[in-house]
Structure formats: structure tokens, C-alpha cells
Amino acid sequence: MAGGWFALSRAVWDFPGLRVEAFSEREALIWLLSSADYEGDCRGQLIASRSKLATTWHWSESRVERFLQKMEKLKLIQTGQVTGQQTGQQTGRAIRLIVYEELAGGRTGNRTGKRTGNRTEKGCSFLLHEQINKKKESALAGGGVGDY
């Protein structure tokens, strides 16, 4: 099946009567797409902890980590760590879906409601492109290519 679009409610993840079982990798990618912000500066991004993803997908945390690494290697996502403003400790992982526009950006349709879970009063709580730009600047200053 190539091409075309279809609308799918996020309620599909909690549809009654269906057996709860471990997600496939495709289902995990679709879950990421459906959970990402779809407007503004945060479009195509979400923040989630490894434990939250493991619980949601019925996977181990190590499987979640391997999957995210695989998706990064395939250049489907970029990730970065998010730290709490007050504690300075890691609170989750920011995930930017590089393929968001290609796979989920299509028509906007009749969307109602606004996803605000990843936002703060000044916009995104974490914009991954800012971290990537800092890595690029650091690599250029050090004379190396760097891994960004």
C-alpha cells in the first residue's frame, strides 16, 4: 500500500474490547506520531520517559531504548534529554519525529482541542533543534565534525 491518507482518532489506543498486548515497532512509531504536538514550535515533538513508553507499549525499558536508537539510526527521529528546571535531574526524553510532516503532517482536517502537554508558558519546554545547533557550534569550535 503506497500513498494516501486516513484519519484515525487517538482513542484507538484505548478502544474497549480489544486485547491489550505488546506493540509492534510500527505501532510504537504510530503511537509516537499520534502523541506528538501537531501545532506551533513543538510540531512533531513530544517528551516522554523511557518508563512511560515501556508501560504504554508493554515493552521493557531496554527494548524501548533499543527501538529509539534504531529509529535514530534510520533517521526517523532525533532525541535529547530533558532536565527539570528546579532539580536539574533528567525528567524525560525529547523526541523529534523527523518524518512527522511526511507521515502525519498532511491535511489538518477538523481538529478540535489543543495538545499542550509538552508546552510551557514560553512555548515548548524543549526544542530539539536548539540542542542540535549547540552541538554543531561545539563541533565547529573544536575543529571536529561531531555527532549531531
N, C-alpha and C positions, 0 to 999 in steps of 0.2 A: 504494500500500500504506500504510494508516494503522493505527497501533496494533499492539499485540502485542510480544512479546519473544522472543529466541532466544539461546542460549548459544553462544559462539564461543571456542575456545582461542586464546591468544596465539601458539601455534605456527603458525597460519595464515600469519604473516608470513614464515616460513622453510620453507614446505611444499615438499618436493622435487618436481622435475619441472615446476614452473610457471616460465614465463619471467619474468625479472626486468626490470621496466620502471618508468618514472616513475609515481608515484602520481597519481591524480586528487585534486581538492580533498576530495571525500567520503572517499576512502581516507586522506588525511592527517588529517582530523578523526577518523575511526575509530581511526587509529593513536594519536592523542593520547589519546582516551578509553581505549584499551586499555593505555596506558603510564602513566596517572595512578595515584597511590596510591588504594586503594579502602577504606582504614580510617583511623580516627582523625582528628587535626587536619589531616592532609595530604590527606584525601579529596578527590579531584577535582583534585589539583595534581601537577605534575611540574616538573623542572628539566632543561633541555636547551639545548645551544648551537646557534646557527644552523648551524654547520658539521656538527654531528651530525644535525640534521634534514635538511639538504641531502643528506648522504650516504645517510641512511636512505630518503628519499623520492625520490632520484635527481633532485633539482632543483638549481638554482643557489642560492647564498645570498641573492641579491637576490629570487628568486621566493619563497623561504621568508619573507623579511621582508614582502613584499607580501601574502602569504597571511595571516600573523599580523596585520598591520594590518587587513586585510579582516575577519577573524574578530572583531577587537576592535570595529570599526565596526558589525558586525552584532550586537554584544553577546553573542557566543558564548563569548568568552574575555576574561580580563584578564591582562596581562603586567607583569612588573617585572624589573629587573636584579638579579643575584646577584653579590656580590663575595666573593673569597677572604678568609678571616679573617686570614691571615698576610700576603698580598701587597696586599690592598686593590684588586686589579685585577678587572675583570669576568671571571667564570668561566662565566656562562651566563644563561639567562633563565628566570625562574619563570613558569609558565603555569598559571592557574587556569581550569578549564573551568566557566563559569557554567552551562552546560547539562548538567553531569555527572549530577546527580540525575535530570533529565528523560530523558536518553538512556542512561545506564549504571547508574543507581542502583537500579533495580528490585529484584528478588529477589536475595538473596545466594547462594542455591543451596548447592552443596557446594564451597566454595572451600577449597583447601588451599594452604599456603605463605603467606608474608607478603612483600609487596614492601617493601623497606627502602631502596631506592636514594636516596630524597630525604630521608632522616631522619638526624638526629644524635642524640647521647645525650640531648638535651633535647626531642626531637620533630622537627618539620620544620626543615630548615635554612633555610627561608624561608616565612613565612606571608604571602601576598599581602595579606590583609585588614589586617594591621598597617601596611603601606605605604600602603594606601588611606586608612586612618584618619588617618595623619600628614599626607597631602595635604589631607584635609578640614580638619583642625585648622589647617594652614598657610593655607589659603584663607580660613577664617573669621577668623583673626588679621589677615590682610592686607586684609580687607574685600571681597575678590573671591570669586566663585563657584568659580573654579579648575576644573581638568580632572581629575577623579577619576572 
